[in-house]
Amino acid sequence: MNTLELQQAPYVSLVTFRKSGKAVATPVWAAFKEGAFYIFSAGDAGKVKRLRNSDRARLAKCDARGRLLGEYFEARAELIVDEADVTCALNALRDKYGWQMWLADTGAKLTRRFGKRAYVRVVLGEAEIAVGAAHDQA
């Protein structure tokens, strides 16, 4: 699988790591923009807590239930708080998911969870990008 397939995938498996080193996979929506994947989550979700301890991550194409449809790419992830970065993440997600993202946003606003969201920027490792670019050109 190449990185273009990962960018176009409706769901990706985000793997984060516990302090013990154990990997935990979660299917999420991810939108690609300006060299990074953007993901949102509840601010108190386990993946957010794990990312506060380690920026190590992996991404792979998956279905809505988390069944893998491709290989994992090593990555680095960070929680973003800068307003401009959050806006970039929201725009990328809204562009990709359209009415689905609108529905998720509306539900979060009605339940007052919108302001409690966490936004994540995930960047694939340099070797992963080079391999993906070679596949993209083939």
C-alpha positions, 0 to 999 in steps of 0.5 A: 500500500502507498501513502496515497491510499492511506490519505484517501482511506475513509478510516485509518487505524491509529496506533498509540503506545502505553507507558509499558510499550503495548500498542493500542489500535483505534479506528479513526477518521483522518484527513491529510493536508500539508504533509500531515494527517489530522485526527480529532478525538474526545479530549479525555480519550485513551489515545489522547492520554497515551499521546501525552506520554509518547509521540510514537504512533503508526497509521494503517488503512482499516475499515470502520471496525478497525480491521486492517486493510493495509500495512502500518506506517511508522509515524510521530503524533502530537496534540495541537492546541494552537488555534490556527492549527486546530482550524487547519485540522477542522478544515481538512476534516470537513473537506474530506468528510463533508456532511458526516463531519458536520453531523459530528460537529453538530452533535458535539456542539449540542452536547457541549463536547465540541470545546473539549475535543483534542486534535492530533497531527500525525506525520509519517516517518521520513523513510515511510514517506520516501517509500510511499512516494516511490509507490505513488510514482509507480 
